[in-house]
Amino acid sequence: MNIIVLDLNPLYDVITNREYKEKYYKSLMPLSIKYAELLPWGGKLTGESLRFFSPIVIWTRFSTSQDKHDILFDAFSDYYKTWLDLMEQAVEETAADQIMLNSEAQHKYLTWRAEKDPGHPMLKRLLGEDKARNLLRSFLFNGVDEIGNKTFLDYFPGYKLDDETLNEKRSIMGKSFENRPWDSRGELIDNC
């Protein structure tokens, strides 16, 4: 089974930060529309993790026997070219307060992924807990231990149990999205 997540991950929550979404994702929606039909939605995605994805995310699964690798490579190439274009157009942030907010937003994302990444259980089965955790923290979400000092519970206090420890469940709140939760304009669909 191939499990694919391809995105130009947002720095800020595109569900609540509409200005950010309009600035970075409105013009990218044709990518989403193009690949949504070719690479169908991969099944349940929690509302908790949804805030760390953009409306152009490709979240799909297909068996290794299906011939989707060429489509996936095309999608990766298109997303990579788009990312390079965005980098060319980027203006360096110089305001110290905004740099601090951006750094904290990146650390919050890394902290969420290092703790609640949906691939962790599979990595744990394949590699064992210590190696899986090291892979998440030192490679996949590198920087989580370097760019900030807040803990997971600082960012996400809803996961704190009565004894002050972390609720280890992968998801504890919100609904899951069985189908693509955004429409063709990148707006969250309320009833999906």
Backbone as JSON, one array per atom type, in Angstrom:
{
  "sequence": "MNIIVLDLNPLYDVITNREYKEKYYKSLMPLSIKYAELLPWGGKLTGESLRFFSPIVIWTRFSTSQDKHDILFDAFSDYYKTWLDLMEQAVEETAADQIMLNSEAQHKYLTWRAEKDPGHPMLKRLLGEDKARNLLRSFLFNGVDEIGNKTFLDYFPGYKLDDETLNEKRSIMGKSFENRPWDSRGELIDNC",
  "N": [[0.85, -1.18, 0.0], [0.61, 2.17, -0.88], [0.98, 5.18, 0.78], [0.27, 8.47, 0.65], [1.1, 11.82, 1.22], [1.11, 14.96, 0.08], [1.96, 18.26, 0.04], [1.97, 21.84, 0.19], [2.79, 22.88, 2.86], [1.07, 24.99, 5.09], [2.15, 27.86, 6.99], [0.54, 29.06, 8.78], [-2.71, 28.42, 10.14], [-4.98, 27.7, 7.72], [-7.68, 27.56, 7.87], [-8.68, 29.28, 9.79], [-7.2, 31.61, 9.34], [-7.84, 33.56, 7.06], [-6.8, 35.6, 5.42], [-4.13, 34.87, 5.07], [-4.53, 32.41, 3.75], [-5.77, 33.28, 1.37], [-3.7, 34.81, 0.27], [-1.62, 32.93, -0.23], [-2.73, 30.52, -1.23], [-5.0, 30.73, -2.89], [-4.42, 31.12, -5.65], [-3.3, 28.69, -6.17], [-5.16, 26.7, -6.22], [-5.98, 25.44, -8.67], [-4.09, 23.34, -8.95], [-4.87, 21.57, -6.95], [-7.44, 20.87, -7.81], [-6.82, 19.65, -10.24], [-5.4, 17.31, -9.45], [-7.03, 16.09, -7.58], [-8.98, 14.47, -8.7], [-7.47, 12.55, -10.02], [-5.93, 11.42, -8.04], [-7.53, 10.21, -5.64], [-9.09, 11.19, -2.49], [-7.69, 9.98, 0.53], [-9.06, 8.83, 2.7], [-10.07, 8.84, 6.17], [-9.2, 11.8, 7.88], [-8.16, 13.59, 10.6], [-9.88, 16.3, 12.21], [-8.28, 17.72, 13.91], [-5.68, 17.49, 12.86], [-6.09, 18.66, 10.45], [-5.73, 21.43, 10.46], [-3.08, 21.77, 9.91], [-2.69, 21.32, 7.28], [-2.93, 22.33, 3.85], [-5.44, 23.69, 1.56], [-4.74, 22.54, -0.83], [-3.73, 20.05, -0.44], [-2.64, 16.78, -1.2], [-3.85, 13.83, -0.3], [-3.72, 10.59, -0.28], [-4.22, 7.1, -0.98], [-3.07, 4.13, -2.43], [-2.9, 0.87, -3.93], [0.12, -1.02, -4.37], [0.01, -2.27, -6.76], [-1.5, -0.73, -8.44], [-1.3, 1.53, -11.18], [-0.23, 4.3, -10.57], [1.98, 5.75, -10.19], [3.24, 7.41, -12.1], [1.44, 9.53, -12.29], [1.61, 10.46, -9.67], [4.3, 11.28, -9.65], [4.15, 13.37, -11.51], [2.46, 15.09, -10.08], [4.09, 15.64, -7.83], [6.2, 16.95, -9.17], [4.85, 19.21, -10.21], [4.02, 20.45, -7.81], [6.5, 20.95, -6.66], [7.66, 22.71, -8.53], [5.89, 24.82, -8.22], [6.41, 25.49, -5.55], [9.06, 26.37, -5.86], [8.59, 28.63, -7.47], [7.11, 30.19, -5.65], [9.13, 30.64, -3.78], [10.88, 32.2, -5.29], [9.38, 34.53, -5.52], [9.2, 35.36, -2.95], [9.47, 37.65, -0.25], [11.87, 38.79, 1.93], [11.29, 38.58, 5.35], [11.54, 41.17, 7.67], [10.69, 42.32, 10.0], [11.04, 42.07, 13.38], [9.12, 41.14, 15.27], [7.3, 39.74, 13.64], [8.95, 37.8, 12.57], [9.49, 36.35, 14.88], [6.88, 35.41, 15.44], [6.48, 33.81, 13.16], [8.52, 31.9, 13.5], [7.65, 30.67, 15.86], [5.22, 29.62, 14.93], [6.18, 27.76, 13.08], [7.56, 26.07, 14.83], [5.42, 25.15, 16.37], [4.03, 23.64, 14.46], [6.01, 21.66, 13.86], [6.2, 20.5, 16.38], [3.62, 19.43, 16.73], [3.57, 17.53, 14.61], [5.79, 15.87, 15.22], [4.87, 14.66, 17.51], [2.22, 13.7, 16.97], [2.12, 12.63, 14.43], [0.52, 10.83, 11.85], [1.85, 8.7, 10.69], [3.44, 7.6, 12.61], [2.64, 5.22, 14.18], [2.96, 3.17, 12.21], [5.69, 3.46, 11.57], [6.73, 2.82, 14.06], [6.02, 0.11, 14.29], [7.63, -0.9, 12.24], [10.27, -0.07, 12.86], [10.65, 0.03, 15.6], [10.07, 1.68, 18.77], [12.04, 3.62, 19.72], [13.75, 4.16, 17.47], [11.83, 4.99, 15.61], [10.8, 7.31, 16.84], [13.14, 8.86, 16.89], [13.59, 9.14, 14.12], [11.34, 10.68, 13.41], [11.77, 13.05, 14.94], [14.42, 13.86, 14.39], [14.8, 13.8, 11.68], [12.45, 13.75, 9.82], [10.89, 15.82, 10.97], [12.77, 17.74, 11.6], [14.32, 20.09, 13.69], [12.5, 20.53, 15.63], [13.48, 20.23, 18.19], [15.26, 22.29, 18.32], [14.43, 24.91, 17.46], [12.59, 26.03, 19.17], [11.23, 26.22, 22.54], [8.88, 25.48, 23.71], [6.6, 23.02, 24.89], [4.69, 20.17, 23.69], [2.3, 20.1, 25.16], [2.19, 22.76, 25.97], [1.46, 24.06, 23.62], [-0.83, 22.62, 22.92], [-2.95, 22.26, 25.07], [-5.28, 20.82, 25.48], [-4.74, 18.13, 25.36], [-3.82, 17.36, 27.79], [-3.9, 15.2, 30.51], [-5.71, 14.47, 33.59], [-3.73, 13.84, 35.44], [-1.68, 15.43, 34.65], [-0.14, 14.44, 32.57], [0.56, 13.52, 29.14], [-2.05, 12.81, 26.89], [-1.97, 9.98, 25.08], [-3.4, 9.19, 22.85], [-3.94, 9.24, 19.34], [-5.76, 11.0, 18.25], [-8.08, 13.16, 19.74], [-10.17, 14.9, 19.69], [-12.73, 16.63, 17.85], [-14.08, 16.16, 14.51], [-13.66, 13.55, 12.07], [-12.56, 13.56, 8.69], [-13.82, 11.98, 6.09], [-13.99, 12.4, 3.4], [-12.67, 14.65, 0.9], [-12.17, 17.73, 2.42], [-12.32, 20.33, 1.42], [-13.67, 22.67, -0.92], [-13.64, 23.51, -4.49], [-12.72, 26.1, -4.42], [-11.15, 26.22, -2.27], [-12.39, 26.46, 0.12], [-13.5, 25.39, 3.29], [-15.68, 22.7, 3.58], [-18.64, 22.5, 5.26], [-20.27, 20.28, 5.79], [-18.94, 17.87, 5.34]],
  "CA": [[0.0, 0.0, 0.0], [1.28, 3.47, -0.9], [0.28, 6.22, 1.54], [0.87, 9.69, 0.13], [0.68, 13.16, 1.62], [1.9, 15.95, -0.64], [1.35, 19.55, 0.35], [2.79, 23.02, 0.47], [2.24, 23.09, 4.2], [0.95, 26.39, 5.51], [2.76, 28.26, 8.26], [-0.59, 29.4, 9.65], [-3.95, 27.69, 9.94], [-5.73, 28.31, 6.63], [-9.11, 27.52, 8.18], [-9.02, 30.5, 10.55], [-6.45, 32.76, 8.85], [-8.3, 33.7, 5.68], [-5.88, 36.48, 4.66], [-2.99, 34.03, 4.73], [-4.98, 31.45, 2.74], [-5.97, 34.01, 0.1], [-2.4, 35.24, -0.24], [-0.76, 31.85, -0.69], [-3.35, 29.32, -1.78], [-6.07, 30.96, -3.87], [-3.93, 30.89, -7.02], [-2.8, 27.32, -6.29], [-6.27, 25.75, -6.22], [-6.02, 24.57, -9.86], [-3.32, 22.12, -8.68], [-5.72, 20.69, -6.16], [-8.52, 20.37, -8.67], [-6.21, 18.76, -11.23], [-4.98, 16.03, -8.9], [-8.06, 15.49, -6.71], [-9.66, 13.4, -9.44], [-6.5, 11.51, -10.37], [-5.45, 10.8, -6.79], [-8.67, 10.45, -4.74], [-8.89, 11.38, -1.06], [-7.23, 8.72, 1.11], [-9.81, 8.35, 3.86], [-10.21, 9.71, 7.35], [-8.18, 12.74, 8.34], [-8.78, 14.21, 11.76], [-10.03, 17.74, 12.24], [-7.13, 18.25, 14.63], [-4.53, 17.61, 11.97], [-6.48, 19.43, 9.28], [-5.21, 22.79, 10.53], [-1.7, 21.79, 9.45], [-2.68, 21.04, 5.85], [-3.49, 23.39, 3.02], [-6.53, 23.2, 0.71], [-4.24, 21.84, -2.02], [-3.1, 18.8, -0.02], [-2.96, 15.49, -1.8], [-3.84, 12.77, 0.71], [-4.27, 9.47, -1.04], [-3.68, 5.76, -0.81], [-3.36, 3.2, -3.52], [-2.11, -0.35, -3.8], [1.34, -0.99, -5.18], [-0.29, -2.82, -8.08], [-2.12, 0.3, -9.27], [-0.33, 2.3, -11.93], [-0.45, 5.72, -10.26], [3.27, 6.36, -9.89], [3.5, 8.5, -13.05], [0.59, 10.65, -11.86], [2.21, 10.96, -8.45], [5.52, 12.01, -10.0], [3.7, 14.64, -12.12], [1.96, 15.94, -8.99], [5.26, 16.09, -7.09], [6.91, 17.92, -10.01], [4.05, 20.45, -10.24], [4.09, 21.08, -6.49], [7.87, 21.43, -6.47], [7.8, 23.92, -9.37], [5.11, 25.87, -7.57], [7.18, 25.9, -4.38], [10.2, 27.18, -6.34], [8.03, 29.93, -7.88], [6.82, 30.94, -4.42], [10.42, 31.05, -3.19], [11.38, 33.3, -6.13], [8.57, 35.72, -5.26], [9.19, 35.66, -1.52], [10.14, 38.85, 0.25], [12.41, 38.47, 3.24], [10.65, 39.24, 6.49], [12.54, 41.88, 8.48], [10.1, 42.76, 11.26], [11.41, 41.12, 14.43], [7.95, 40.51, 15.88], [6.74, 38.78, 12.69], [9.91, 36.69, 12.51], [9.25, 35.57, 16.08], [5.61, 34.7, 15.25], [6.7, 32.78, 12.15], [9.33, 30.85, 14.12], [6.79, 29.93, 16.78], [4.26, 28.85, 14.12], [6.91, 26.61, 12.55], [7.81, 25.16, 15.94], [4.14, 24.52, 16.72], [3.8, 22.62, 13.43], [6.96, 20.58, 14.08], [5.84, 19.85, 17.65], [2.43, 18.61, 16.46], [3.92, 16.4, 13.75], [6.69, 14.96, 15.93], [4.11, 13.93, 18.53], [0.97, 13.11, 16.52], [2.15, 12.25, 13.02], [-0.22, 9.58, 11.66], [2.75, 7.63, 10.27], [4.21, 7.1, 13.75], [2.37, 3.82, 14.51], [3.56, 2.31, 11.2], [7.14, 3.51, 11.78], [6.99, 2.11, 15.32], [5.96, -1.32, 13.98], [8.75, -1.26, 11.37], [11.59, 0.26, 13.39], [10.69, 0.08, 17.06], [9.71, 3.01, 19.28], [13.16, 4.57, 19.8], [14.18, 4.56, 16.12], [10.73, 5.74, 14.99], [10.79, 8.64, 17.46], [14.33, 9.55, 16.41], [13.35, 9.48, 12.72], [10.39, 11.79, 13.39], [12.31, 14.27, 15.56], [15.72, 14.26, 13.88], [14.83, 13.85, 10.21], [11.21, 14.2, 9.18], [10.47, 17.1, 11.54], [14.0, 18.29, 12.14], [14.2, 21.45, 14.2], [11.56, 20.58, 16.75], [14.22, 20.36, 19.44], [16.19, 23.39, 18.22], [13.93, 26.28, 17.18], [11.67, 26.51, 20.2], [11.33, 25.5, 23.8], [7.57, 25.09, 24.22], [6.28, 21.6, 24.78], [3.44, 19.83, 23.03], [1.19, 20.51, 26.02], [2.11, 24.22, 25.95], [0.7, 24.42, 22.42], [-2.08, 21.85, 22.81], [-3.3, 21.87, 26.44], [-6.41, 19.89, 25.49], [-4.22, 16.77, 25.45], [-3.32, 17.1, 29.15], [-4.76, 14.38, 31.36], [-5.84, 14.96, 34.96], [-2.46, 13.66, 36.18], [-0.72, 16.34, 34.02], [0.62, 13.77, 31.53], [0.05, 13.64, 27.78], [-2.95, 11.81, 26.35], [-1.23, 9.37, 23.98], [-4.25, 8.89, 21.71], [-3.55, 9.99, 18.14], [-6.75, 12.05, 18.05], [-9.0, 13.15, 20.89], [-11.28, 15.83, 19.55], [-13.11, 17.02, 16.5], [-14.56, 15.1, 13.65], [-12.76, 13.08, 11.02], [-13.04, 13.86, 7.34], [-13.73, 10.8, 5.23], [-13.87, 12.9, 2.04], [-11.93, 15.9, 0.78], [-12.96, 18.72, 3.17], [-12.33, 21.64, 0.78], [-14.27, 22.75, -2.25], [-12.71, 23.92, -5.54], [-12.19, 27.43, -4.1], [-10.33, 26.09, -1.08], [-13.22, 26.72, 1.29], [-13.85, 24.21, 4.06], [-17.07, 22.28, 3.41], [-19.14, 22.26, 6.61], [-21.01, 19.03, 5.99], [-18.27, 16.67, 4.83]],
  "C": [[0.89, 1.24, 0.0], [0.4, 4.46, -0.16], [0.99, 7.53, 1.22], [0.25, 10.92, 0.76], [1.64, 14.12, 0.93], [1.21, 17.3, -0.46], [2.41, 20.63, 0.33], [2.27, 23.5, 1.81], [2.2, 24.56, 4.59], [1.66, 26.65, 6.83], [1.67, 28.56, 9.28], [-1.82, 28.63, 9.23], [-4.79, 28.38, 8.85], [-7.24, 28.26, 6.84], [-9.51, 28.82, 8.88], [-8.32, 31.75, 10.02], [-6.73, 32.94, 7.36], [-7.36, 34.55, 4.83], [-4.67, 35.68, 4.19], [-3.36, 33.05, 3.62], [-5.15, 32.12, 1.39], [-4.63, 34.36, -0.54], [-1.62, 34.09, -0.87], [-1.45, 30.72, -1.43], [-4.42, 29.55, -2.84], [-5.6, 30.63, -5.29], [-3.45, 29.45, -7.24], [-3.92, 26.28, -6.38], [-6.37, 24.92, -7.51], [-5.19, 23.29, -9.71], [-4.17, 21.1, -7.94], [-6.8, 20.05, -7.02], [-7.98, 19.34, -9.66], [-5.95, 17.36, -10.65], [-6.02, 15.36, -8.0], [-8.79, 14.35, -7.41], [-8.72, 12.24, -9.74], [-5.98, 10.74, -9.17], [-6.5, 11.06, -5.72], [-8.27, 10.52, -3.26], [-8.65, 10.03, -0.38], [-7.98, 8.2, 2.31], [-9.7, 9.31, 5.02], [-8.96, 10.53, 7.64], [-8.83, 13.51, 9.48], [-8.85, 15.72, 11.62], [-8.87, 18.41, 12.96], [-5.94, 18.47, 13.7], [-4.83, 18.46, 10.74], [-5.91, 20.84, 9.29], [-3.77, 22.9, 10.05], [-1.57, 21.4, 7.97], [-3.28, 22.23, 5.11], [-4.64, 22.82, 2.2], [-6.04, 22.48, -0.55], [-3.57, 20.51, -1.67], [-3.58, 17.63, -0.88], [-2.78, 14.47, -0.68], [-4.51, 11.6, 0.06], [-3.58, 8.17, -0.64], [-4.0, 4.96, -2.05], [-2.44, 1.99, -3.38], [-0.89, -0.26, -4.71], [1.1, -1.55, -6.58], [-0.95, -1.79, -9.0], [-1.05, 1.13, -9.94], [-0.57, 3.8, -11.74], [0.88, 6.45, -10.04], [3.61, 7.51, -10.84], [2.69, 9.74, -12.68], [1.17, 11.29, -10.61], [3.48, 11.77, -8.74], [5.16, 13.35, -10.64], [3.22, 15.61, -11.04], [3.14, 16.5, -8.19], [6.0, 17.17, -7.88], [6.17, 19.26, -10.05], [4.13, 21.18, -8.91], [5.49, 21.67, -6.24], [8.12, 22.7, -7.29], [7.06, 25.09, -8.75], [5.84, 26.4, -6.34], [8.36, 26.76, -4.8], [9.73, 28.56, -6.79], [7.72, 30.8, -6.66], [8.09, 31.45, -3.77], [11.02, 32.22, -3.98], [10.67, 34.61, -5.81], [8.62, 36.17, -3.8], [9.99, 36.92, -1.2], [10.6, 38.53, 1.67], [11.72, 39.28, 4.31], [11.74, 39.9, 7.34], [12.0, 42.34, 9.83], [10.34, 41.7, 12.33], [10.21, 40.42, 15.05], [7.32, 39.48, 14.95], [7.66, 37.57, 12.54], [9.7, 35.77, 13.71], [7.94, 34.77, 15.96], [5.76, 33.57, 14.24], [7.49, 31.6, 12.72], [8.48, 30.01, 15.07], [5.76, 29.09, 16.02], [4.94, 27.61, 13.53], [7.18, 25.59, 13.66], [6.54, 24.44, 16.38], [3.82, 23.39, 15.75], [4.71, 21.41, 13.68], [6.62, 19.78, 15.34], [4.64, 18.94, 17.46], [2.83, 17.35, 15.7], [4.82, 15.4, 14.47], [5.94, 14.12, 16.95], [2.93, 13.15, 17.96], [0.95, 12.69, 15.05], [1.45, 10.91, 12.82], [0.65, 8.42, 11.19], [3.52, 7.0, 11.42], [3.9, 5.64, 14.09], [3.0, 2.84, 13.5], [5.08, 2.28, 11.36], [7.54, 2.73, 13.03], [6.99, 0.6, 15.09], [7.18, -1.75, 13.17], [10.11, -1.13, 12.05], [11.75, 0.1, 14.89], [10.5, 1.52, 17.52], [10.86, 4.0, 19.24], [13.58, 5.07, 18.43], [13.09, 5.37, 15.41], [10.69, 7.17, 15.54], [11.98, 9.47, 16.98], [14.16, 10.0, 14.95], [12.4, 10.68, 12.62], [11.04, 13.09, 13.85], [13.59, 14.76, 14.89], [15.78, 14.37, 12.36], [13.55, 14.44, 9.63], [10.77, 15.58, 9.68], [11.63, 17.74, 12.29], [13.8, 19.75, 12.55], [13.3, 21.54, 15.41], [12.29, 20.78, 18.08], [15.14, 21.58, 19.45], [15.55, 24.78, 18.14], [12.96, 26.82, 18.22], [11.81, 25.71, 21.48], [9.97, 25.17, 24.41], [7.37, 23.61, 24.0], [4.98, 21.41, 24.01], [2.26, 20.33, 23.85], [1.09, 22.03, 26.16], [1.24, 24.68, 24.77], [-0.7, 23.81, 22.41], [-2.51, 21.35, 24.19], [-4.48, 20.91, 26.53], [-5.99, 18.43, 25.59], [-3.74, 16.42, 26.85], [-4.35, 16.3, 29.93], [-4.8, 14.96, 32.77], [-4.55, 14.84, 35.77], [-1.32, 14.48, 35.56], [0.15, 15.69, 32.95], [-0.1, 13.93, 30.19], [-0.87, 12.49, 27.42], [-2.27, 11.26, 25.09], [-2.09, 9.04, 22.76], [-3.85, 9.78, 20.54], [-4.5, 11.17, 17.92], [-7.72, 12.0, 19.22], [-10.21, 14.04, 20.7], [-11.57, 16.11, 18.09], [-13.55, 15.84, 15.66], [-13.47, 14.69, 12.67], [-13.4, 13.37, 9.67], [-12.76, 12.66, 6.44], [-13.5, 11.21, 3.77], [-13.09, 14.22, 2.06], [-12.75, 17.02, 1.43], [-13.0, 20.11, 2.56], [-13.02, 21.58, -0.57], [-13.23, 23.27, -3.24], [-12.13, 25.32, -5.33], [-11.29, 27.4, -2.86], [-11.08, 26.41, 0.2], [-13.57, 25.41, 1.98], [-15.35, 23.94, 3.89], [-17.58, 21.87, 4.79], [-19.71, 20.87, 6.81], [-20.26, 17.79, 5.52], [-17.84, 15.74, 5.93]]
}
